[in-house]
């Protein structure tokens, strides 16, 4: 999600209004800090030529993976569409790891449903610019450093039941910014806690680390090796 695990106190109306009024240029710098490896949109062709497998589409790696890309709809905490296309990309090793987790899940009667994956830096910047100055800035990923989503190394997801196609019960909905979303919250139902642990087992077995404040968010180990990207989905093939 936007803040990668920090609670967000902004109302949906505040964020939606801020995003609607913001031009892409906004208040944050036009790129991350100079010490952050960064590939802007204008270098999309250079990226493809240098390493065509750097970002790959999840459903092409494993067609069994299901998408529910919330930021391509208004069904997200901002109430605003942030992605032009409902597509999910990750760096090649992260995508392959998710595919292996998908295989493990299917062996036990479950499938993976993806909420978010690679996020262009411009979206992180837009969310930051829409947040009022002050303590609330601490709850949104700072575009000066970029986020793991911008590197194609973070995935937000849940499980669905292969028998009926329905999402399984979890402690909260996606992007619930309360203690109930924390990975150690034990006040949920037994089934929800079991499903949370099951998802964590699948992902962590394949080289991901779960974020403590969000049961749905996992970071790929070794994310530091990858640059922050600002390449739109339609430039990724």
Backbone bond lengths (Angstrom), bond angles and torsions (degrees), N, CA, C in turn:
res aa  C-N    CA-C-N  psi(-1)  N-CA   C-N-CA  omega(-1)  CA-C   N-CA-C  phi
1 X - - - 1.454 - - 1.514 110.52 -
2 X 1.343 118.16 -171.51 1.452 120.69 -170.93 1.508 113.19 -65.13
3 X 1.325 117.85 -42.99 1.450 120.01 -174.19 1.504 113.96 -98.71
4 X 1.345 118.46 -0.22 1.448 123.36 179.28 1.519 111.07 52.88
5 X 1.314 116.68 55.14 1.449 120.09 169.41 1.491 115.71 108.31
6 X 1.305 119.60 -11.02 1.453 120.77 -179.84 1.512 109.69 -91.23
7 X 1.332 116.28 144.12 1.447 119.05 179.95 1.519 110.16 -67.79
8 X 1.328 116.83 138.55 1.452 122.45 179.30 1.511 108.85 -108.45
9 X 1.329 117.57 123.23 1.445 122.32 -176.63 1.519 113.29 -98.12
10 X 1.330 117.29 -3.97 1.458 120.39 178.64 1.514 110.12 -68.91
11 X 1.319 116.75 142.17 1.461 119.72 173.79 1.519 108.77 -75.85
12 X 1.332 115.42 157.05 1.461 120.49 177.32 1.529 110.10 -57.41
13 X 1.340 116.80 -38.78 1.457 120.60 -177.66 1.531 110.79 -66.12
14 X 1.341 117.23 -41.20 1.465 120.69 179.51 1.523 110.96 -61.33
15 X 1.329 115.85 -47.61 1.456 119.87 -177.29 1.519 110.69 -66.72
16 X 1.329 116.97 -44.57 1.464 120.36 -179.40 1.517 111.31 -60.71
17 X 1.328 116.52 -42.27 1.459 119.96 179.58 1.520 110.46 -63.95
18 X 1.330 116.65 -44.32 1.459 120.29 -179.88 1.508 112.27 -62.67
19 X 1.327 116.95 -42.26 1.461 120.45 179.97 1.514 111.60 -67.82
20 X 1.310 116.66 -38.04 1.461 119.80 -178.39 1.520 111.81 -65.70
21 X 1.327 116.66 -31.90 1.459 120.43 -175.81 1.521 113.27 -89.34
22 X 1.336 116.69 -13.68 1.456 119.56 -173.52 1.518 113.16 -83.22
23 X 1.327 117.77 132.07 1.463 120.23 166.05 1.516 108.11 -76.89
24 X 1.324 116.65 165.88 1.456 119.10 -179.33 1.516 112.12 -62.66
25 X 1.328 118.34 -29.36 1.456 120.57 -175.63 1.512 112.02 -67.74
26 X 1.326 120.75 -41.24 1.443 124.33 173.02 1.513 114.80 53.39
27 X 1.355 114.75 -158.49 1.463 121.08 -173.92 1.520 112.86 -103.25
28 X 1.319 117.43 -24.66 1.453 119.87 -177.96 1.520 110.12 -73.73
29 X 1.346 117.28 164.29 1.464 120.12 178.42 1.527 111.10 -57.48
30 X 1.353 116.00 161.03 1.453 121.03 -178.25 1.514 112.46 -76.02
31 X 1.328 116.54 -4.42 1.461 122.21 177.48 1.525 107.74 -158.31
32 X 1.330 118.13 165.80 1.464 119.64 176.09 1.523 111.05 -65.65
33 X 1.327 116.68 176.15 1.454 121.36 176.25 1.527 110.24 -54.34
34 X 1.326 116.01 150.80 1.464 120.78 -173.77 1.523 113.16 -61.87
35 X 1.338 118.03 -24.49 1.460 119.48 -179.75 1.528 112.94 -84.61
36 X 1.333 116.82 -0.06 1.461 121.42 177.74 1.525 108.76 -95.25
37 X 1.327 118.98 117.95 1.477 120.14 177.08 1.526 109.68 -56.48
38 X 1.321 116.88 128.83 1.460 120.43 -170.33 1.525 110.35 -142.97
39 X 1.319 117.00 134.17 1.457 122.29 175.23 1.521 107.78 -122.17
40 X 1.334 117.62 107.82 1.464 121.12 -179.21 1.522 111.71 -76.64
41 X 1.330 114.89 171.36 1.463 120.46 -176.48 1.519 111.97 -59.54
42 X 1.318 117.29 -35.46 1.467 119.90 -175.78 1.532 112.08 -66.73
43 X 1.329 117.28 -15.17 1.457 120.64 179.13 1.521 112.45 -100.55
44 X 1.316 117.40 17.82 1.463 121.01 -177.91 1.520 111.58 -57.35
45 X 1.330 117.55 -43.00 1.453 120.64 -179.17 1.529 111.05 -65.74
46 X 1.328 116.35 -36.85 1.464 119.74 178.19 1.524 110.53 -63.90
47 X 1.336 116.59 -40.13 1.457 120.82 179.14 1.521 110.41 -63.16
48 X 1.326 116.43 -45.25 1.458 120.73 -178.60 1.527 111.46 -62.90
49 X 1.329 115.60 -38.81 1.462 119.70 -179.38 1.524 111.33 -70.75
50 X 1.337 115.68 -38.74 1.457 120.08 -176.44 1.527 112.00 -75.18
51 X 1.331 116.71 -38.10 1.457 120.31 -175.56 1.524 109.35 -157.06
52 X 1.316 118.13 83.76 1.464 121.12 -175.59 1.523 113.12 -63.26
53 X 1.329 118.13 -16.82 1.457 120.88 -179.65 1.514 114.11 -97.44
54 X 1.335 116.83 8.51 1.461 117.98 -175.50 1.528 110.90 -61.31
55 X 1.323 117.41 -46.56 1.456 121.65 174.07 1.524 108.00 -118.25
56 X 1.321 116.15 128.22 1.455 120.38 -179.95 1.525 108.71 -126.56
57 X 1.331 114.91 154.74 1.456 120.52 -177.74 1.531 109.49 -85.59
58 X 1.331 115.30 127.22 1.464 120.52 -173.20 1.520 113.15 -57.83
59 X 1.322 116.87 -44.28 1.470 118.50 -175.97 1.525 112.32 -69.31
60 X 1.335 117.73 -16.25 1.465 120.44 175.44 1.529 110.63 -83.62
61 X 1.330 115.77 -26.16 1.464 120.12 175.48 1.522 109.92 -78.00
62 X 1.340 116.43 -39.99 1.460 122.06 178.53 1.522 109.06 -144.68
63 X 1.338 117.74 101.00 1.470 121.13 -179.10 1.526 113.58 -63.71
64 X 1.339 117.43 -12.85 1.458 120.35 179.00 1.518 112.79 -75.89
65 X 1.328 117.38 -16.24 1.461 121.59 179.59 1.518 109.38 -71.86
66 X 1.318 116.13 136.11 1.464 121.73 -178.22 1.527 109.74 -106.41
67 X 1.326 116.76 143.49 1.462 121.71 -178.96 1.523 111.37 -107.93
68 X 1.325 115.13 138.87 1.464 123.59 169.69 1.526 105.37 -140.10
69 X 1.331 115.39 69.17 1.464 121.82 -170.11 1.525 109.98 -76.21
70 X 1.318 115.71 95.07 1.459 121.31 -170.41 1.527 113.33 -65.32
71 X 1.335 118.17 -31.14 1.466 119.54 -178.01 1.531 112.16 -80.34
72 X 1.331 116.23 -2.38 1.463 120.27 170.92 1.527 110.46 -93.83
73 X 1.325 116.36 6.41 1.461 123.60 178.56 1.525 108.67 -133.99
74 X 1.312 115.78 179.29 1.477 119.69 173.46 1.516 111.04 -88.70
75 X 1.328 117.66 -1.65 1.460 121.90 -179.26 1.524 110.07 -83.99
76 X 1.320 115.98 63.96 1.461 122.66 176.14 1.521 108.48 -148.51
77 X 1.310 117.85 173.58 1.461 119.77 -171.22 1.526 113.29 -66.27
78 X 1.326 118.68 -17.12 1.464 120.73 178.27 1.519 112.12 -86.63
79 X 1.335 117.11 -25.74 1.454 120.32 -175.07 1.520 113.00 75.53
80 X 1.341 117.12 11.55 1.467 123.18 -176.07 1.529 109.35 -126.42
81 X 1.334 116.99 142.22 1.460 121.35 174.54 1.530 108.94 -75.08
82 X 1.333 115.96 123.05 1.467 121.12 -176.99 1.530 112.95 -110.30
83 X 1.324 117.47 -20.30 1.458 121.81 178.68 1.530 109.31 -112.89
84 X 1.320 116.42 137.37 1.464 120.55 177.34 1.519 112.27 -75.45
85 X 1.327 116.22 -22.62 1.461 120.29 -177.26 1.525 109.52 -135.00
86 X 1.310 116.57 146.25 1.465 122.07 177.90 1.530 108.65 -90.65
87 X 1.330 115.70 78.84 1.457 121.58 -177.52 1.519 109.13 -133.62
88 X 1.328 116.35 152.87 1.460 121.47 -177.87 1.522 109.85 -126.90
89 X 1.324 116.15 122.29 1.464 123.19 178.90 1.528 109.64 -122.75
90 X 1.321 115.83 150.35 1.459 122.70 170.70 1.519 108.10 -143.92
91 X 1.319 117.02 164.44 1.454 119.31 171.21 1.522 107.96 -58.75
92 X 1.313 116.73 153.14 1.458 120.29 -174.45 1.537 113.30 -55.05
93 X 1.346 119.84 -48.24 1.472 117.83 -179.74 1.523 113.09 -65.17
94 X 1.334 117.35 -35.21 1.464 120.05 178.23 1.524 110.40 -68.66
95 X 1.334 116.77 -40.59 1.468 120.70 179.27 1.525 110.51 -63.80
96 X 1.312 116.79 -41.10 1.459 120.09 178.88 1.521 111.41 -66.04
97 X 1.342 115.99 -35.52 1.461 120.27 177.09 1.524 110.89 -66.60
98 X 1.335 117.51 -40.67 1.466 120.84 176.78 1.528 109.80 -63.51
99 X 1.321 117.08 -39.25 1.462 120.55 178.65 1.532 110.86 -62.21
100 X 1.330 116.97 -38.61 1.469 119.71 177.36 1.528 110.46 -67.29
101 X 1.330 116.36 -38.23 1.459 119.63 176.39 1.523 110.36 -64.13
102 X 1.316 116.55 -37.11 1.462 121.59 177.23 1.526 110.87 -61.71
103 X 1.324 116.32 -42.19 1.469 120.53 178.72 1.526 110.73 -62.81
104 X 1.329 116.29 -42.28 1.467 120.28 178.76 1.523 110.90 -64.43
105 X 1.321 116.49 -40.04 1.463 120.68 179.92 1.529 110.68 -65.40
106 X 1.328 117.00 -43.72 1.459 121.24 -178.20 1.532 111.12 -63.78
107 X 1.298 117.02 -32.07 1.462 120.32 178.31 1.525 111.59 -64.32
108 X 1.320 116.34 -20.79 1.461 121.26 179.92 1.522 112.11 -109.29
109 X 1.340 117.21 10.47 1.449 120.77 174.81 1.512 115.85 90.91
110 X 1.350 116.38 19.05 1.465 120.22 -178.66 1.528 110.83 -127.32
111 X 1.326 115.57 156.25 1.455 122.02 174.63 1.513 109.85 -123.75
112 X 1.322 116.21 162.36 1.468 121.71 178.13 1.521 109.70 -95.62
113 X 1.318 116.26 134.17 1.465 123.09 172.83 1.523 107.75 -117.11
114 X 1.325 116.96 121.38 1.460 122.75 -174.89 1.526 110.79 -93.96
115 X 1.340 115.89 128.94 1.459 121.93 174.75 1.530 112.59 -94.49
116 X 1.332 116.38 -35.84 1.465 120.34 -179.11 1.520 108.78 -162.73
117 X 1.325 116.25 153.12 1.455 121.50 178.59 1.534 107.66 -143.42
118 X 1.341 117.46 -120.22 1.465 119.12 176.12 1.523 110.13 -60.21
119 X 1.326 114.75 135.49 1.472 121.73 178.42 1.519 108.75 -127.97
120 X 1.324 119.44 119.69 1.464 120.40 177.57 1.535 111.07 -55.65
121 X 1.322 115.25 143.36 1.465 120.72 -176.65 1.520 111.56 -57.07
122 X 1.326 117.98 -32.87 1.464 121.19 -177.88 1.529 111.49 -60.49
123 X 1.329 117.37 -30.02 1.462 120.17 178.80 1.527 110.26 -72.71
124 X 1.327 116.65 -42.30 1.464 120.29 175.15 1.521 110.11 -59.70
125 X 1.322 116.19 -42.00 1.469 121.27 179.29 1.523 111.15 -62.84
126 X 1.324 116.43 -42.30 1.453 120.39 -178.66 1.529 111.17 -65.06
127 X 1.313 117.38 -40.38 1.455 121.34 177.05 1.529 110.65 -63.52
128 X 1.325 116.60 -41.73 1.463 121.35 179.04 1.520 111.06 -63.25
129 X 1.323 116.49 -45.52 1.456 120.43 -178.10 1.523 112.20 -66.06
130 X 1.326 117.16 -25.86 1.463 121.00 -178.82 1.523 112.46 -81.19
131 X 1.344 116.69 -10.50 1.460 120.72 -177.38 1.533 109.80 -91.26
132 X 1.336 118.71 127.45 1.473 121.13 -179.32 1.521 112.15 -58.94
133 X 1.333 115.87 150.27 1.461 121.31 177.54 1.522 109.54 -62.08
134 X 1.328 116.64 150.55 1.449 121.29 179.46 1.516 111.22 119.82
135 X 1.332 117.04 -163.16 1.463 121.37 -175.30 1.525 114.01 -56.92
136 X 1.338 117.19 -28.38 1.456 119.16 -177.43 1.526 112.28 -65.23
137 X 1.333 117.03 -20.20 1.463 119.48 176.58 1.532 111.12 -62.35
138 X 1.348 116.15 -23.01 1.458 119.49 -179.77 1.519 112.68 -70.64
139 X 1.321 117.31 -12.42 1.450 121.09 -174.81 1.526 113.13 -99.71
140 X 1.311 118.24 5.34 1.466 122.02 -179.33 1.524 108.35 -128.79
141 X 1.319 117.45 140.29 1.467 120.57 -179.86 1.522 110.61 -58.91
142 X 1.331 116.16 130.07 1.455 122.13 -177.88 1.532 110.30 -79.84
143 X 1.334 118.15 120.59 1.470 119.62 -178.46 1.532 112.73 -65.67
144 X 1.326 118.52 -16.08 1.463 120.35 177.98 1.527 111.42 -62.34
145 X 1.335 115.98 -29.94 1.462 120.19 178.96 1.523 112.46 -108.46
146 X 1.344 115.80 -14.10 1.447 119.47 -176.23 1.522 110.96 74.36
147 X 1.310 116.25 173.99 1.457 120.63 178.63 1.523 109.65 -125.59
148 X 1.322 115.76 169.27 1.468 119.85 178.14 1.521 110.49 -67.54
149 X 1.330 116.65 -28.81 1.470 119.06 173.53 1.528 110.10 -61.41
150 X 1.343 117.34 -39.59 1.466 121.27 -179.98 1.524 111.92 -65.01
151 X 1.314 117.21 -21.65 1.463 122.35 -179.39 1.532 112.13 -92.41
152 X 1.320 116.13 -1.78 1.461 119.61 -177.11 1.510 112.43 71.84
153 X 1.330 115.78 27.05 1.466 120.75 -174.82 1.530 112.93 -124.85
154 X 1.317 117.61 18.55 1.463 121.03 175.84 1.514 108.42 -133.51
155 X 1.319 115.31 142.72 1.464 120.33 179.42 1.522 109.02 -136.65
156 X 1.333 115.53 136.30 1.460 122.88 174.11 1.522 106.76 -109.03
157 X 1.317 117.30 127.66 1.454 119.06 -173.85 1.517 112.60 -159.83
158 X 1.316 115.31 170.32 1.454 122.99 175.11 1.525 108.14 -143.84
159 X 1.336 115.88 -170.79 1.459 121.53 -179.90 1.526 110.40 -115.38
160 X 1.316 115.90 150.19 1.463 120.67 167.68 1.521 108.79 -124.67
161 X 1.311 115.08 155.12 1.459 122.66 -178.33 1.530 108.29 -84.47
162 X 1.313 117.72 122.44 1.460 120.49 -178.37 1.529 111.88 -66.43
163 X 1.315 116.88 -24.37 1.460 119.69 -177.26 1.518 112.70 -70.46
164 X 1.347 116.20 -35.47 1.472 118.69 -177.13 1.527 114.14 -126.41
165 X 1.324 117.38 -4.99 1.464 121.36 178.51 1.510 114.66 78.21
166 X 1.331 117.71 0.63 1.458 121.06 -176.73 1.532 111.70 -86.91
167 X 1.342 115.28 147.64 1.455 118.94 173.33 1.520 109.23 -62.31
168 X 1.323 116.08 141.92 1.460 119.63 178.50 1.521 109.91 -77.12
169 X 1.303 116.18 163.62 1.463 121.09 177.44 1.522 109.93 -72.53
170 X 1.318 116.22 130.20 1.463 123.22 174.70 1.525 108.25 -125.50
171 X 1.344 117.86 168.05 1.474 119.38 -177.84 1.520 113.88 -59.64
172 X 1.339 117.57 -30.76 1.468 122.03 179.94 1.520 109.14 -146.46
173 X 1.317 115.41 175.36 1.446 121.49 167.63 1.532 109.05 -77.62
174 X 1.323 116.94 169.54 1.466 122.25 174.51 1.529 110.19 -61.90
175 X 1.324 115.85 143.11 1.469 122.94 178.59 1.522 112.67 57.79
176 X 1.321 115.93 42.15 1.458 121.41 170.35 1.525 107.01 -92.02
177 X 1.327 117.13 115.42 1.457 120.68 -173.19 1.525 110.76 -98.88
178 X 1.325 114.87 64.58 1.454 121.39 178.53 1.520 108.25 -140.31
179 X 1.322 115.82 171.86 1.466 119.30 -179.20 1.529 111.97 -63.60
180 X 1.333 117.37 -19.32 1.457 120.17 179.11 1.528 111.97 -65.85
181 X 1.317 116.95 -21.28 1.465 120.80 178.60 1.523 112.24 -84.98
182 X 1.332 118.13 -9.82 1.455 120.54 -178.76 1.526 110.80 -66.09
183 X 1.297 115.34 146.41 1.460 120.85 -174.98 1.526 112.63 -66.73
184 X 1.325 116.51 -22.02 1.470 119.21 -179.73 1.529 112.67 -101.34
185 X 1.315 118.05 9.29 1.461 120.93 179.03 1.532 109.38 -71.27
186 X 1.332 116.04 125.89 1.459 120.33 -174.61 1.529 112.85 -114.31
187 X 1.321 116.89 12.64 1.448 120.26 -179.28 1.519 114.19 -87.51
188 X 1.332 117.48 -1.44 1.463 121.16 179.32 1.525 110.11 -80.39
189 X 1.324 116.02 175.32 1.466 120.21 179.09 1.533 110.06 -67.89
190 X 1.305 115.83 159.22 1.469 120.97 178.67 1.522 111.04 -57.80
191 X 1.331 116.71 -41.27 1.466 120.17 -179.56 1.518 111.66 -64.51
192 X 1.341 117.31 -42.05 1.460 120.96 179.64 1.523 111.06 -64.04
193 X 1.310 116.55 -41.45 1.471 120.55 179.40 1.527 110.14 -65.23
194 X 1.316 116.85 -39.54 1.468 120.34 178.00 1.524 111.09 -64.73
195 X 1.317 116.66 -42.00 1.467 119.81 179.54 1.523 111.67 -66.81
196 X 1.324 116.93 -40.05 1.466 120.59 176.60 1.525 110.38 -59.40
197 X 1.329 116.14 -46.00 1.468 120.68 179.71 1.528 110.97 -65.30
198 X 1.325 116.73 -36.23 1.469 121.08 179.73 1.534 110.17 -63.98
199 X 1.324 116.72 -47.46 1.466 120.42 178.29 1.519 110.73 -60.23
200 X 1.323 116.35 -43.84 1.463 120.66 179.76 1.528 110.68 -62.00
201 X 1.308 117.29 -40.19 1.468 121.10 179.61 1.529 111.03 -62.73
202 X 1.314 117.29 -44.39 1.466 120.40 179.70 1.522 111.66 -60.54
203 X 1.344 116.64 -45.79 1.471 120.30 -174.64 1.522 112.39 -75.78
204 X 1.307 116.90 -43.46 1.468 119.20 -177.19 1.519 111.65 -68.91
205 X 1.319 117.75 -26.48 1.468 120.73 176.46 1.521 111.35 -66.69
206 X 1.344 117.09 -18.50 1.462 121.50 -176.75 1.530 113.03 -112.02
207 X 1.334 116.78 20.38 1.461 119.36 171.78 1.513 115.80 95.59
208 X 1.316 118.14 18.82 1.463 121.83 175.37 1.521 109.89 -106.20
209 X 1.323 114.83 155.77 1.467 121.59 173.82 1.518 108.36 -119.81
210 X 1.318 116.66 129.52 1.448 120.53 -179.54 1.517 111.98 -78.60
211 X 1.319 116.37 138.54 1.459 121.67 177.18 1.521 108.65 -74.53
212 X 1.325 117.24 134.58 1.459 120.86 -172.04 1.521 113.28 -65.38
213 X 1.337 117.99 -30.37 1.465 121.05 -174.10 1.525 114.01 -93.99
214 X 1.329 117.27 -6.55 1.464 120.56 -176.34 1.523 109.32 -138.73
215 X 1.307 117.71 111.94 1.457 120.49 -177.61 1.530 112.32 -63.34
216 X 1.334 118.09 -22.49 1.480 122.38 -174.82 1.523 113.29 -90.33
217 X 1.339 118.92 -10.66 1.470 122.05 -169.92 1.529 110.78 -102.95
218 X 1.349 114.82 130.15 1.468 121.30 178.98 1.533 109.66 -134.63
219 X 1.332 115.52 135.66 1.466 122.41 178.61 1.524 109.57 -106.85
220 X 1.315 115.67 136.34 1.457 120.51 179.64 1.516 109.49 -79.16
221 X 1.331 116.29 129.55 1.460 120.71 179.59 1.530 109.80 -64.93
222 X 1.343 115.20 134.19 1.458 120.52 -176.04 1.513 113.19 93.50
223 X 1.328 116.94 13.97 1.470 121.50 -179.02 1.522 112.12 -58.43
224 X 1.341 117.33 -25.18 1.467 120.78 -177.86 1.516 112.48 -62.91
225 X 1.321 117.54 -19.41 1.460 121.32 -177.41 1.526 112.74 -77.40
226 X 1.322 117.52 -9.45 1.456 121.39 -172.89 1.526 111.46 -111.35
227 X 1.323 117.63 143.46 1.467 120.36 -178.69 1.523 112.69 -78.70
228 X 1.318 115.08 160.19 1.457 121.75 169.65 1.521 107.65 -73.25
229 X 1.333 116.63 133.50 1.459 121.50 -175.89 1.522 110.99 -119.27
230 X 1.310 115.20 145.90 1.465 120.46 175.70 1.529 109.63 -127.13
231 X 1.292 116.15 41.06 1.459 121.28 -176.17 1.534 109.41 -97.10
232 X 1.327 118.14 121.78 1.475 120.95 179.17 1.522 111.26 -62.34
233 X 1.329 116.08 155.83 1.455 120.96 -178.90 1.530 112.28 -56.18
234 X 1.335 117.20 -39.46 1.455 118.98 -174.81 1.525 113.00 -71.83
235 X 1.332 117.65 -7.42 1.455 121.24 175.99 1.531 111.43 -96.45
236 X 1.317 116.28 0.14 1.458 120.27 -176.09 1.518 112.87 -97.68
237 X 1.325 117.30 1.31 1.455 120.55 177.80 1.513 111.53 92.55
